[in-house]
Amino acid sequence: NMRWWFWQVRVLSMPDTVRRHMCSIQEACATEVIYGQEKGMRLITGTSPTKQLEDYPRTVTSDIFLHENCLRMAGENLSDSSKNWNIDTYCNSPHLKYQDVVQMVCGILHGKNWGHDTMEELQQSGLKLDSYHVVGVLNHLKDAKVALGFFQWMKNQEGYYHTTHTYSKLFEILGNAKEVTALQQLLDDAPKERCGVNAPMLTIAAKSYARARMPEAAVSTFLSMERYGCTPDAYAYNMMINVLMRAGCEQQAYEIYQKMLQIGYFPDLFTYNSLILGLGKSGKASDALAVFERLTRSGEHPDIMTYNSLLRAVVKDGNVKIAFTIIKRMEDADCPPNVSTYNILIGNMVQMGSIDTALMFFYHMDKSGLEPNNFTYSRLIDGLGKAGKFDKAYDIFQRLKEKGNYPDAYVYNALIVNLSKVGRDKESWRLIKEMKGAGCQPNSFTYSGLIENLSKAGKLEDLYKLFNELKRENCTPSTFIYNTFLDSLGKKGKFDEALLLFEEMKQCCSPDASTYNILIRIFGQAEDLQKCKFFLKEMKAAGFSPDVVTYSTLIQSSGELGYVKDACNFFKEMKKKGCKPDSFAYGNLMRAWIKVQDTAKAMSVFEEGIKDGYGRDIYMHTIMIGHLGKSGNLDKALRLFKAFKAKGGEPDAVMCNSLIRSFFKKGRKDEGFDLFLETKKLGYANTKTFQILKHGKKRK
């Protein structure tokens, strides 16, 4: 129920005692609450300020957020000679006037870009703004560029001076918009301004850098406080650690934590929990354990979140023994494991493929009297299904129902999808029927495994039936299902139907990068390069960056149609965009040059690929060896084959078969037969190898 008032305080004519206490209160309140974050979170009503500041210069005008009790506290500490000074004279609260002015300015700025017309309109309004109004206006502005323009315009108004609060509010806006260049410029200029720089202002700037994923700048700004004569307190350190952790900057947060300990501050429990959780996520279990031990020595009492975060760290590291030790410590500390604790343990073990350990934790949970929830069952059943232990998965599924619980869609899907993946479609259908009977609506993920199986089997008619059934049940197909269906239509040469399905897809869900890659491949097969280019353009317009699969497919399609210039352009664009070509991109460009009978250019691309790290790539070598053999450069092909093996490359049947065939065609039967024996000995020979040998012997 605390109410905060914003007063404009002119320090110029205050008595020294008043000014000193005002400054003390400002420092005590200089937390996120000043800048409009979580109001009142750090101020304890009635306590005296923890730190006295040096007197502010008498010329400084500063915006101060004061609690009513803080005003009383300041008054109670005044000397008798100063008690005649009337706080109300200097701390007016003109709410109506303030709101009117702020609304008028916001009305001028709303929905407009910052420019000359906006400045002219503000000038003509005749409004006299102080820093109080500026903070109010900035609180309403969402556009960072407009906020920056307004801030700079105010800076040039006669008699106006920005305060640390106006700077801090703008830092917050720029940080949220990730306008770090403008933020850095303001931060560089701030020390030269009349208001100077204070700790909360620098903390907000550091937070903004952290949120923009610029951890080095965040840490540098935070640690620069001493250079400006500011000293961050324990709260500032705690806040900075938490912000860095939320931004995924675990290493930088840990460095701030170490600095905090060096100067004698200690994190609070929330910060300890944040550190342990972040270090665990980044795979630093030993550091997480060290922080935990520091926590226990500091006198703080770990809570369930502390223990769960620590358990997540150690099980992710594969240390089950320590996990059991932590569980024992939880029980001894009267903070017993809860369902979330065991879900963390079971989920991580399943993810690591340690299904037996996951089962062990499950039974330990049962023994402790805790009832697993649907999340527990779904993770465990999914793990058992992936491990092929379907009998055990059925046992766990049955146990859930015997306990009087109702499986949700996640539990059913865990069993159905894994059964579908191994071709046990009849069991999947039986479970879908049971699922519907239990009043649990199947979703697109339920059907995804069945649709994938039908697609792999080429059963397009059955795929249509299942797809239509899914829609009849008001179950919107997912992007994955549409992509699978599109791929099936492409393989069957149903290009027009694929286009119609894509148009339908755009009405139901969002296409992803894979969607466009599939469409480019489909119309490459259809020998329609213009359609391929169209979908490439649409892919970019949709905000997706073409990847190595996209470019490799485009190079292949262009090359197969004899458009070697297009293939080369796609290859150049690929490298220009910073997308490293893979062996398929090199191989497909080689095929494009081979298609137009340019062996020299094909060899040049091959050599570039070797320099790029594909010296033992079988795809590129098979293409080049095969082409050299067919084009009469058999000796060169043989040298390349031997060089490939000397580098540690392992030939396969396709490579060996192409070379054996070339030997027989050139009448070099002995060499062909020797290579056949070597291929057979190494286990590379297949049916095609023997057919080549049979036909080769018949040649004269």
C-alpha positions as CSV (number, residue, x, y, z in Angstrom):
1,N,0.0,0.0,0.0
2,M,3.0,2.3,-0.3
3,R,2.4,5.4,-2.4
4,W,5.2,7.1,-4.1
5,W,5.2,10.8,-5.1
6,F,7.4,12.5,-7.5
7,W,8.5,16.0,-6.5
8,Q,10.7,18.5,-8.2
9,V,13.2,19.5,-5.5
10,R,15.3,22.6,-6.0
11,V,18.4,22.1,-3.8
12,L,19.6,25.7,-4.3
13,S,17.9,27.3,-1.4
14,M,17.5,24.4,1.0
15,P,19.2,24.6,4.4
16,D,22.3,22.5,4.5
17,T,20.7,20.0,7.0
18,V,17.7,19.5,4.8
19,R,19.8,19.1,1.7
20,R,22.0,16.5,3.4
21,H,19.1,14.4,4.5
22,M,17.4,14.7,1.1
23,C,20.5,13.4,-0.6
24,S,20.7,10.5,1.9
25,I,17.2,9.5,1.1
26,Q,17.8,9.8,-2.6
27,E,20.7,7.3,-2.3
28,A,18.7,5.0,-0.1
29,C,15.9,5.0,-2.7
30,A,18.2,4.9,-5.7
31,T,17.1,1.5,-6.9
32,E,15.0,0.2,-9.7
33,V,12.0,1.8,-8.1
34,I,13.3,5.2,-9.1
35,Y,13.3,4.2,-12.7
36,G,9.8,2.8,-12.8
37,Q,10.5,-0.9,-12.2
38,E,9.1,-2.8,-9.1
39,K,7.9,0.0,-6.9
40,G,8.9,-0.1,-3.3
41,M,10.7,-3.4,-3.5
42,R,13.9,-2.3,-1.8
43,L,12.8,0.4,0.6
44,I,11.9,-0.6,4.1
45,T,9.6,2.1,5.6
46,G,10.9,3.8,8.7
47,T,14.6,2.7,8.4
48,S,17.3,5.3,8.2
49,P,19.4,5.6,5.1
50,T,22.3,3.2,5.0
51,K,24.7,5.7,3.6
52,Q,25.3,9.5,3.9
53,L,26.3,11.3,0.8
54,E,28.5,14.3,0.4
55,D,26.5,17.5,0.0
56,Y,25.3,18.0,-3.5
57,P,26.6,21.2,-5.1
58,R,24.1,24.0,-4.4
59,T,23.5,24.5,-8.2
60,V,22.3,21.0,-8.8
61,T,18.6,20.4,-9.5
62,S,17.6,16.8,-9.0
63,D,14.5,14.8,-9.3
64,I,13.9,12.8,-6.2
65,F,11.4,10.0,-5.5
66,L,10.4,10.2,-1.9
67,H,8.1,8.1,0.3
68,E,5.9,10.0,2.7
69,N,7.6,8.4,5.7
70,C,11.0,9.4,4.3
71,L,9.9,13.0,4.3
72,R,8.9,12.6,8.0
73,M,12.3,10.9,8.6
74,A,14.1,13.8,7.1
75,G,12.1,16.3,9.2
76,E,12.7,14.4,12.4
77,N,16.4,14.7,11.9
78,L,16.5,18.4,11.3
79,S,18.1,20.8,13.7
80,D,15.9,23.2,15.5
81,S,17.1,26.1,13.4
82,S,16.0,24.3,10.3
83,K,12.6,23.0,11.5
84,N,10.9,26.3,10.4
85,W,11.8,25.3,6.8
86,N,8.5,24.2,5.2
87,I,8.9,21.0,3.1
88,D,5.6,21.8,1.3
89,T,7.2,25.0,0.0
90,Y,9.8,23.0,-1.9
91,C,7.9,19.7,-2.5
92,N,4.7,20.4,-4.4
93,S,2.7,17.6,-6.0
94,P,0.9,19.2,-9.0
95,H,-0.8,16.0,-10.3
96,L,-3.4,17.6,-12.5
97,K,-1.0,20.0,-14.1
98,Y,1.6,17.3,-14.6
99,Q,-0.9,14.8,-16.2
100,D,-2.2,17.5,-18.5
101,V,1.2,18.6,-19.7
102,V,2.4,15.0,-20.2
103,Q,-0.8,14.1,-22.2
104,M,-0.5,17.1,-24.4
105,V,3.2,16.3,-25.3
106,C,2.3,12.6,-25.8
107,G,-0.5,13.7,-28.1
108,I,1.9,15.6,-30.3
109,L,4.4,12.7,-30.4
110,H,1.9,9.8,-30.8
111,G,2.1,7.9,-34.1
112,K,4.7,10.3,-35.6
113,N,8.3,10.0,-36.7
114,W,10.7,12.4,-35.1
115,G,11.6,15.3,-37.4
116,H,11.4,19.0,-38.0
117,D,7.6,19.1,-38.0
118,T,7.4,17.4,-34.6
119,M,9.9,19.8,-33.1
120,E,8.0,22.8,-34.6
121,E,4.7,21.6,-33.1
122,L,6.3,21.1,-29.7
123,Q,7.9,24.6,-29.9
124,Q,4.5,26.2,-30.9
125,S,2.7,24.5,-28.0
126,G,4.3,26.9,-25.6
127,L,4.6,24.2,-23.0
128,K,7.3,24.6,-20.3
129,L,8.6,21.2,-19.4
130,D,10.8,20.2,-16.5
131,S,12.5,16.9,-15.9
132,Y,9.5,15.6,-14.1
133,H,7.4,16.0,-17.3
134,V,10.2,14.5,-19.4
135,V,10.3,11.3,-17.4
136,G,6.4,11.2,-17.6
137,V,6.5,11.5,-21.4
138,L,9.3,9.0,-21.8
139,N,7.3,6.5,-19.7
140,H,4.6,6.7,-22.5
141,L,6.9,6.5,-25.5
142,K,7.5,3.1,-27.2
143,D,9.5,4.2,-30.2
144,A,13.1,4.5,-29.2
145,K,13.9,6.9,-32.0
146,V,11.1,9.3,-31.0
147,A,12.2,9.0,-27.4
148,L,15.8,9.9,-28.3
149,G,14.8,12.8,-30.5
150,F,12.5,14.2,-27.8
151,F,15.4,13.8,-25.2
152,Q,17.9,15.6,-27.5
153,W,15.3,18.4,-28.3
154,M,14.7,19.0,-24.5
155,K,18.5,19.2,-24.0
156,N,18.6,22.3,-26.2
157,Q,15.7,24.1,-24.5
158,E,16.7,27.2,-22.6
159,G,16.8,26.8,-18.8
160,Y,16.3,23.0,-19.0
161,Y,18.8,20.4,-17.7
162,H,18.5,16.7,-17.9
163,T,18.8,14.7,-14.6
164,T,20.1,11.3,-13.9
165,H,16.5,10.1,-13.9
166,T,15.7,11.3,-17.4
167,Y,19.0,9.7,-18.6
168,S,18.1,6.5,-16.8
169,K,14.7,6.3,-18.3
170,L,16.0,6.9,-21.8
171,F,18.7,4.2,-21.2
172,E,15.9,1.8,-20.3
173,I,14.0,2.6,-23.6
174,L,17.1,2.3,-25.7
175,G,18.1,-0.9,-24.0
176,N,14.8,-2.5,-24.6
177,A,15.0,-1.6,-28.3
178,K,18.6,-2.8,-28.4
179,E,19.7,0.6,-29.7
180,V,23.1,0.2,-28.1
181,T,25.0,2.6,-30.3
182,A,22.8,5.5,-29.2
183,L,23.0,4.3,-25.6
184,Q,26.8,4.3,-25.7
185,Q,26.9,7.8,-27.1
186,L,24.7,9.1,-24.4
187,L,26.7,7.3,-21.7
188,D,29.9,8.9,-23.1
189,D,28.3,12.3,-23.0
190,A,26.6,12.0,-19.6
191,P,29.6,12.8,-17.4
192,K,30.0,16.1,-19.1
193,E,26.4,17.1,-18.3
194,R,25.3,19.1,-15.3
195,C,23.6,16.1,-13.6
196,G,26.7,13.9,-13.8
197,V,26.5,10.1,-13.4
198,N,25.3,8.0,-10.5
199,A,25.3,4.3,-9.6
200,P,21.6,3.6,-10.6
201,M,22.1,5.3,-13.9
202,L,25.1,3.1,-14.8
203,T,23.4,0.0,-13.5
204,I,20.5,0.6,-15.9
205,A,22.9,1.1,-18.7
206,A,24.7,-2.1,-17.8
207,K,21.3,-3.9,-17.7
208,S,20.5,-2.6,-21.1
209,Y,23.7,-4.0,-22.6
210,A,23.0,-7.4,-20.9
211,R,19.5,-7.6,-22.4
212,A,21.0,-6.8,-25.8
213,R,23.3,-9.8,-25.4
214,M,26.4,-7.6,-25.0
215,P,27.9,-9.1,-21.8
216,E,31.3,-7.5,-22.2
217,A,29.9,-4.0,-22.5
218,A,27.5,-4.7,-19.6
219,V,30.3,-5.8,-17.2
220,S,32.6,-3.0,-18.3
221,T,29.9,-0.4,-17.7
222,F,29.0,-1.8,-14.3
223,L,32.6,-2.0,-13.2
224,S,33.2,1.6,-14.4
225,M,31.3,3.0,-11.5
226,E,34.4,3.6,-9.4
227,R,35.9,5.7,-12.2
228,Y,32.9,8.0,-11.9
229,G,33.1,8.1,-8.1
230,C,30.1,5.8,-7.6
231,T,30.1,2.7,-5.5
232,P,27.6,-0.1,-6.3
233,D,25.9,-1.6,-3.3
234,A,25.0,-5.2,-2.6
235,Y,21.6,-4.7,-4.3
236,A,23.2,-3.4,-7.5
237,Y,25.5,-6.5,-7.6
238,N,22.6,-8.8,-7.0
239,M,20.5,-7.1,-9.7
240,M,23.4,-7.2,-12.2
241,I,24.1,-10.9,-11.6
242,N,20.4,-11.7,-12.1
243,V,20.1,-9.6,-15.3
244,L,23.2,-11.3,-16.8
245,M,21.9,-14.7,-15.9
246,R,18.5,-14.0,-17.5
247,A,20.4,-12.9,-20.6
248,G,22.3,-16.2,-20.8
249,C,25.6,-14.6,-19.9
250,E,26.6,-17.1,-17.2
251,Q,30.4,-16.5,-17.4
252,Q,30.0,-12.7,-17.0
253,A,27.5,-13.1,-14.1
254,Y,30.0,-15.5,-12.4
255,E,32.8,-12.8,-12.8
256,I,30.5,-10.2,-11.1
257,Y,29.8,-12.7,-8.3
258,Q,33.5,-13.2,-7.7
259,K,34.1,-9.4,-7.6
260,M,31.1,-9.1,-5.2
261,L,32.7,-11.6,-2.8
262,Q,36.1,-9.9,-3.0
263,I,34.7,-6.5,-1.8
264,G,32.8,-8.2,1.1
265,Y,29.2,-8.3,-0.3
266,F,27.1,-11.4,-0.3
267,P,24.4,-12.4,-2.7
268,D,20.8,-12.9,-1.5
269,L,19.0,-16.2,-1.9
270,F,17.4,-15.2,-5.1
271,T,20.8,-14.4,-6.6
272,Y,22.3,-17.7,-5.4
273,N,19.5,-19.6,-7.0
274,S,19.9,-17.7,-10.3
275,L,23.7,-18.4,-10.3
276,I,23.2,-22.1,-9.6
277,L,20.5,-22.4,-12.2
278,G,22.6,-20.5,-14.9
279,L,25.8,-22.4,-14.1
280,G,23.9,-25.7,-14.4
281,K,22.5,-24.8,-17.7
282,S,25.9,-23.9,-19.1
283,G,27.3,-27.3,-17.9
284,K,29.4,-26.0,-15.0
285,A,28.2,-28.3,-12.3
286,S,31.4,-28.0,-10.2
287,D,31.0,-24.2,-10.1
288,A,27.3,-24.6,-9.2
289,L,28.3,-26.9,-6.3
290,A,30.9,-24.3,-5.1
291,V,28.2,-21.6,-5.1
292,F,25.9,-23.9,-3.2
293,E,28.5,-24.5,-0.5
294,R,29.2,-20.8,-0.3
295,L,25.5,-20.2,0.2
296,T,25.3,-22.7,3.1
297,R,28.3,-21.1,4.8
298,S,26.9,-17.6,4.5
299,G,24.0,-18.5,6.8
300,E,21.3,-18.5,4.0
301,H,19.0,-21.5,4.0
302,P,18.6,-23.2,0.6
303,D,15.0,-23.5,-0.5
304,I,13.4,-26.1,-2.9
305,M,14.4,-23.9,-5.9
306,T,18.0,-24.0,-4.8
307,Y,18.1,-27.8,-4.5
308,N,16.2,-28.3,-7.7
309,S,18.6,-26.1,-9.7
310,L,21.6,-27.8,-8.2
311,L,20.1,-31.3,-9.0
312,R,19.5,-30.1,-12.6
313,A,23.2,-29.2,-12.8
314,V,24.6,-32.4,-11.4
315,V,22.4,-34.8,-13.3
316,K,23.1,-32.9,-16.6
317,D,26.7,-33.6,-15.8
318,G,25.9,-37.3,-15.4
319,N,26.8,-37.4,-11.7
320,V,24.0,-39.6,-10.3
321,K,25.9,-40.3,-7.0
322,I,26.0,-36.7,-6.1
323,A,22.3,-36.4,-7.0
324,F,21.4,-39.0,-4.3
325,T,23.6,-37.1,-1.8
326,I,21.8,-33.9,-2.5
327,I,18.4,-35.7,-2.0
328,K,19.6,-36.9,1.3
329,R,20.7,-33.4,2.3
330,M,17.3,-32.1,1.3
331,E,15.6,-34.6,3.6
332,D,18.0,-33.8,6.5
333,A,17.4,-30.0,6.0
334,D,13.6,-30.5,6.3
335,C,13.2,-29.5,2.6
336,P,12.1,-32.8,1.1
337,P,12.1,-33.4,-2.7
338,N,8.9,-32.6,-4.4
339,V,7.4,-33.8,-7.7
340,S,9.3,-31.1,-9.7
341,T,12.6,-32.5,-8.1
342,Y,11.9,-35.9,-9.5
343,N,10.7,-34.6,-12.8
344,I,14.1,-32.8,-13.2
345,L,16.0,-36.0,-12.4
346,I,13.8,-38.3,-14.6
347,G,13.7,-35.8,-17.5
348,N,17.5,-35.3,-17.6
349,M,18.2,-39.0,-17.4
350,V,15.8,-39.7,-20.3
351,Q,17.4,-36.9,-22.3
352,M,20.9,-38.5,-21.7
353,G,19.6,-41.9,-22.7
354,S,20.0,-43.3,-19.1
355,I,16.6,-44.9,-19.0
356,D,17.5,-47.4,-16.3
357,T,18.5,-44.6,-14.0
358,A,15.4,-42.7,-14.9
359,L,13.4,-45.8,-13.8
360,M,15.4,-45.9,-10.5
361,F,14.4,-42.3,-9.7
362,F,10.8,-43.1,-10.6
363,Y,10.7,-46.0,-8.1
364,H,12.5,-43.9,-5.5
365,M,9.8,-41.2,-6.0
366,D,7.0,-43.8,-5.5
367,K,8.7,-45.1,-2.4
368,S,8.9,-41.6,-0.9
369,G,5.1,-41.3,-1.2
370,L,5.0,-38.7,-4.0
371,E,2.6,-39.2,-6.8
372,P,4.0,-38.7,-10.3
373,N,2.1,-36.3,-12.5
374,N,1.4,-36.5,-16.2
375,F,4.7,-34.8,-17.0
376,T,6.6,-37.5,-15.1
377,Y,4.8,-40.3,-17.0
378,S,5.1,-38.6,-20.4
379,R,8.9,-38.1,-20.1
380,L,9.4,-41.7,-18.8
381,I,7.2,-43.4,-21.4
382,D,8.8,-41.3,-24.1
383,G,12.3,-42.5,-22.9
384,L,11.2,-46.1,-22.8
385,G,9.7,-45.8,-26.2
386,K,12.9,-44.3,-27.7
387,A,14.8,-47.2,-26.1
388,G,12.5,-49.7,-27.7
389,K,11.2,-50.9,-24.2
390,F,7.6,-50.9,-25.1
391,D,6.5,-53.6,-22.7
392,K,7.9,-51.5,-19.8
393,A,6.3,-48.4,-21.3
394,Y,2.9,-50.1,-21.4
395,D,3.4,-51.2,-17.7
396,I,4.1,-47.6,-16.7
397,F,1.1,-46.4,-18.8
398,Q,-1.2,-49.0,-17.1
399,R,0.1,-48.0,-13.7
400,L,-1.0,-44.4,-14.3
401,K,-4.6,-45.6,-15.1
402,E,-4.7,-48.0,-12.1
403,K,-3.8,-45.1,-9.8
404,G,-7.0,-43.4,-10.9
405,N,-5.3,-40.8,-13.0
406,Y,-6.2,-39.7,-16.5
407,P,-3.5,-39.6,-19.1
408,D,-3.3,-36.3,-21.0
409,A,-2.4,-35.8,-24.7
410,Y,1.3,-35.7,-23.8
411,V,1.2,-39.1,-22.2
412,Y,-0.7,-40.7,-25.1
413,N,1.5,-39.0,-27.7
414,A,4.7,-40.3,-26.0
415,L,3.5,-43.8,-26.6
416,I,1.7,-43.3,-29.9
417,V,4.5,-41.5,-31.7
418,N,7.2,-43.9,-30.6
419,L,5.0,-46.9,-31.7
420,S,4.5,-45.2,-35.1
421,K,8.3,-44.7,-35.5
422,V,8.9,-48.4,-35.4
423,G,5.9,-49.2,-37.7
424,R,3.5,-50.5,-35.1
425,D,0.7,-48.5,-36.6
426,K,-2.2,-50.8,-35.5
427,E,-1.2,-50.2,-31.8
428,S,-1.0,-46.5,-32.5
429,W,-4.5,-46.5,-34.0
430,R,-5.9,-48.5,-31.1
431,L,-4.4,-45.9,-28.6
432,I,-5.9,-43.0,-30.7
433,K,-9.3,-44.7,-30.4
434,E,-8.8,-45.1,-26.7
435,M,-7.6,-41.6,-26.4
436,K,-10.8,-40.2,-28.0
437,G,-13.0,-42.5,-25.9
438,A,-11.4,-41.0,-22.8
439,G,-12.3,-37.5,-23.9
440,C,-8.7,-36.6,-24.7
441,Q,-8.5,-34.8,-28.1
442,P,-5.7,-35.9,-30.4
443,N,-3.5,-33.1,-31.8
444,S,-1.3,-32.8,-34.8
445,F,1.7,-34.3,-32.9
446,T,-0.4,-37.4,-32.3
447,Y,-0.8,-38.0,-36.0
448,S,2.7,-36.9,-37.0
449,G,4.4,-40.3,-36.6
450,L,1.6,-42.1,-38.7
451,I,1.8,-39.4,-41.4
452,E,5.6,-39.7,-41.5
453,N,5.3,-43.5,-41.9
454,L,2.8,-43.3,-44.7
455,S,5.0,-40.7,-46.5
456,K,8.1,-43.0,-46.3
457,A,6.1,-45.9,-47.6
458,G,4.8,-43.8,-50.5
459,K,1.2,-44.4,-49.6
460,L,-0.2,-41.1,-50.9
461,E,-3.8,-42.2,-50.9
462,D,-3.7,-43.3,-47.3
463,L,-1.9,-40.1,-46.5
464,Y,-4.7,-38.0,-48.0
465,K,-7.3,-40.0,-45.9
466,L,-5.5,-39.4,-42.7
467,F,-4.8,-35.8,-43.5
468,N,-8.5,-35.1,-44.1
469,E,-9.5,-37.0,-41.0
470,L,-7.2,-34.8,-39.0
471,K,-8.9,-31.7,-40.3
472,R,-12.4,-33.1,-39.8
473,E,-11.6,-33.4,-36.1
474,N,-10.8,-29.7,-36.0
475,C,-7.1,-30.5,-35.5
476,T,-5.0,-28.0,-37.3
477,P,-2.1,-29.7,-39.1
478,S,1.3,-28.6,-37.9
479,T,4.1,-27.2,-40.1
480,F,5.8,-30.6,-39.8
481,I,2.7,-32.4,-41.2
482,Y,2.3,-30.0,-44.1
483,N,6.1,-30.3,-44.9
484,T,5.8,-34.1,-44.9
485,F,2.8,-34.0,-47.2
486,L,4.5,-31.6,-49.5
487,D,7.5,-33.8,-49.7
488,S,5.3,-36.8,-50.6
489,L,3.5,-34.9,-53.3
490,G,6.9,-33.8,-54.8
491,K,8.2,-37.4,-54.9
492,K,5.1,-38.5,-56.7
493,G,5.4,-35.7,-59.2
494,K,2.2,-34.0,-58.1
495,F,3.5,-30.5,-58.5
496,D,0.2,-28.7,-59.0
497,E,-1.2,-30.4,-55.9
498,A,1.9,-29.3,-54.0
499,L,1.2,-25.7,-54.9
500,L,-2.4,-25.9,-53.8
501,L,-1.4,-27.5,-50.5
502,F,1.2,-24.8,-49.9
503,E,-1.5,-22.1,-50.4
504,E,-3.7,-23.9,-47.9
505,M,-0.8,-24.2,-45.5
506,K,-0.3,-20.4,-45.4
507,Q,-3.9,-20.0,-44.2
508,C,-3.4,-22.6,-41.4
509,C,0.1,-22.3,-40.1
510,S,3.4,-20.6,-40.8
511,P,5.8,-22.1,-43.3
512,D,9.3,-22.5,-42.1
513,A,12.7,-22.7,-43.8
514,S,12.3,-26.4,-44.4
515,T,9.0,-25.7,-46.3
516,Y,10.8,-23.5,-48.8
517,N,13.7,-25.9,-49.1
518,I,11.2,-28.7,-49.9
519,L,9.4,-26.5,-52.5
520,I,12.7,-25.5,-54.2
521,R,13.7,-29.2,-54.4
522,I,10.2,-30.2,-55.7
523,F,10.4,-27.7,-58.6
524,G,14.0,-28.5,-59.2
525,Q,12.8,-32.1,-59.9
526,A,10.0,-30.5,-62.1
527,E,12.8,-28.8,-64.0
528,D,11.2,-25.4,-63.3
529,L,14.1,-23.2,-62.3
530,Q,11.9,-20.0,-62.4
531,K,9.7,-21.5,-59.7
532,C,12.8,-22.4,-57.7
533,K,13.9,-18.7,-57.9
534,F,10.4,-17.6,-57.0
535,F,10.3,-19.6,-53.8
536,L,13.9,-18.5,-52.9
537,K,12.7,-14.9,-53.2
538,E,9.6,-15.7,-51.1
539,M,11.7,-17.5,-48.5
540,K,13.8,-14.3,-48.0
541,A,10.7,-12.1,-47.9
542,A,9.3,-14.3,-45.1
543,G,12.4,-13.6,-43.0
544,F,14.3,-16.9,-43.5
545,S,17.9,-17.0,-44.6
546,P,18.7,-19.6,-47.2
547,D,21.0,-22.3,-45.7
548,V,23.4,-24.8,-47.2
549,V,20.6,-27.1,-48.1
550,T,18.8,-24.3,-50.0
551,Y,21.8,-23.3,-52.0
552,S,23.0,-26.9,-52.7
553,T,19.5,-27.8,-54.0
554,L,19.5,-24.7,-56.3
555,I,23.0,-25.5,-57.6
556,Q,21.9,-29.1,-58.3
557,S,18.7,-28.0,-60.1
558,S,20.6,-25.4,-62.2
559,G,23.3,-27.8,-63.1
560,E,21.0,-30.6,-64.1
561,L,19.2,-28.2,-66.5
562,G,22.5,-27.1,-68.0
563,Y,22.3,-23.6,-66.5
564,V,25.9,-23.5,-65.3
565,K,25.9,-19.7,-65.0
566,D,23.0,-19.8,-62.5
567,A,24.7,-22.6,-60.6
568,C,27.9,-20.5,-60.3
569,N,25.9,-17.5,-59.2
570,F,24.1,-19.4,-56.4
571,F,27.5,-20.8,-55.3
572,K,29.0,-17.2,-55.2
573,E,25.9,-15.8,-53.3
574,M,26.2,-18.7,-50.8
575,K,29.8,-17.8,-49.9
576,K,29.0,-14.0,-49.9
577,K,26.2,-14.6,-47.4
578,G,28.7,-16.4,-45.1
579,C,27.1,-19.8,-45.7
580,K,30.0,-22.3,-45.9
581,P,29.5,-24.7,-48.8
582,D,29.4,-28.3,-47.9
583,S,30.6,-31.2,-50.0
584,F,27.2,-31.5,-51.7
585,A,27.4,-27.9,-52.8
586,Y,30.9,-28.5,-54.3
587,G,29.9,-31.8,-55.8
588,N,26.7,-30.3,-57.4
589,L,28.7,-27.5,-58.9
590,M,31.2,-30.1,-60.3
591,R,28.3,-31.9,-61.9
592,A,27.1,-28.7,-63.5
593,W,30.5,-28.2,-65.2
594,I,30.6,-31.9,-66.1
595,K,27.1,-31.5,-67.7
596,V,28.6,-29.0,-70.2
597,Q,31.7,-31.1,-70.7
598,D,34.1,-28.7,-69.0
599,T,36.5,-31.1,-67.1
600,A,39.0,-28.3,-66.3
601,K,36.4,-26.2,-64.5
602,A,35.0,-29.3,-62.7
603,M,38.6,-30.1,-61.5
604,S,39.1,-26.5,-60.3
605,V,35.9,-26.7,-58.2
606,F,37.1,-30.1,-56.9
607,E,40.5,-28.7,-55.8
608,E,38.8,-25.7,-54.1
609,G,36.7,-28.2,-52.1
610,I,39.8,-30.1,-51.1
611,K,41.4,-26.9,-49.8
612,D,38.1,-26.1,-48.0
613,G,38.6,-29.3,-45.9
614,Y,36.9,-32.0,-47.9
615,G,40.0,-34.0,-48.7
616,R,38.4,-37.3,-47.7
617,D,34.9,-36.6,-48.8
618,I,33.5,-39.6,-50.7
619,Y,30.8,-37.7,-52.6
620,M,33.2,-35.3,-54.3
621,H,35.7,-38.0,-55.0
622,T,33.1,-40.4,-56.5
623,I,31.9,-37.7,-58.9
624,M,35.4,-36.7,-60.0
625,I,36.8,-40.3,-60.3
626,G,33.6,-41.4,-62.2
627,H,33.9,-38.5,-64.6
628,L,37.6,-38.9,-65.3
629,G,37.1,-42.6,-65.9
630,K,34.2,-42.1,-68.4
631,S,36.0,-39.2,-70.2
632,G,39.1,-41.3,-70.9
633,N,41.4,-40.0,-68.2
634,L,41.6,-43.4,-66.5
635,D,45.1,-43.0,-65.2
636,K,44.3,-39.7,-63.6
637,A,41.2,-41.3,-62.1
638,L,43.3,-44.1,-60.7
639,R,45.8,-41.7,-59.2
640,L,43.0,-39.8,-57.5
641,F,41.5,-43.1,-56.2
642,K,44.9,-44.0,-54.6
643,A,45.4,-40.5,-53.2
644,F,41.9,-40.7,-51.6
645,K,42.8,-44.0,-49.9
646,A,46.2,-42.7,-48.8
647,K,44.5,-39.8,-47.0
648,G,42.4,-42.2,-45.0
649,G,39.3,-42.1,-47.2
650,E,37.2,-45.2,-47.4
651,P,35.9,-46.1,-50.9
652,D,32.3,-47.4,-51.2
653,A,30.7,-49.7,-53.8
654,V,29.6,-46.7,-56.1
655,M,33.2,-45.4,-56.3
656,C,34.8,-48.8,-56.9
657,N,32.1,-49.8,-59.4
658,S,32.6,-46.7,-61.6
659,L,36.4,-47.4,-61.7
660,I,36.0,-51.1,-62.4
661,R,33.6,-50.3,-65.2
662,S,36.0,-47.9,-66.8
663,F,38.8,-50.4,-66.7
664,F,36.8,-53.0,-68.5
665,K,35.5,-50.4,-71.1
666,K,39.1,-49.5,-71.8
667,G,40.1,-53.2,-72.2
668,R,42.3,-53.1,-69.0
669,K,40.6,-56.3,-67.7
670,D,43.5,-57.3,-65.4
671,E,43.4,-54.0,-63.5
672,G,39.6,-54.2,-63.4
673,F,39.7,-57.7,-62.0
674,D,42.3,-56.8,-59.4
675,L,40.2,-53.9,-58.2
676,F,37.2,-56.2,-58.1
677,L,39.1,-58.6,-55.8
678,E,40.2,-55.7,-53.5
679,T,36.6,-54.4,-53.4
680,K,35.3,-57.8,-52.5
681,K,37.9,-58.3,-49.8
682,L,37.1,-55.0,-48.2
683,G,33.4,-55.8,-48.2
684,Y,32.4,-53.0,-50.6
685,A,31.2,-55.3,-53.4
686,N,27.4,-55.4,-54.1
687,T,25.2,-57.0,-56.7
688,K,26.1,-54.2,-59.2
689,T,29.8,-55.0,-58.8
690,F,29.2,-58.6,-59.9
691,Q,27.1,-57.5,-62.8
692,I,29.9,-55.2,-64.0
693,L,32.4,-58.1,-63.7
694,K,30.1,-60.4,-65.6
695,H,29.6,-57.9,-68.5
696,G,33.2,-56.9,-68.4
697,K,34.4,-60.5,-69.0
698,K,32.2,-60.7,-72.1
699,R,34.0,-57.7,-73.7
700,K,36.6,-58.5,-76.2
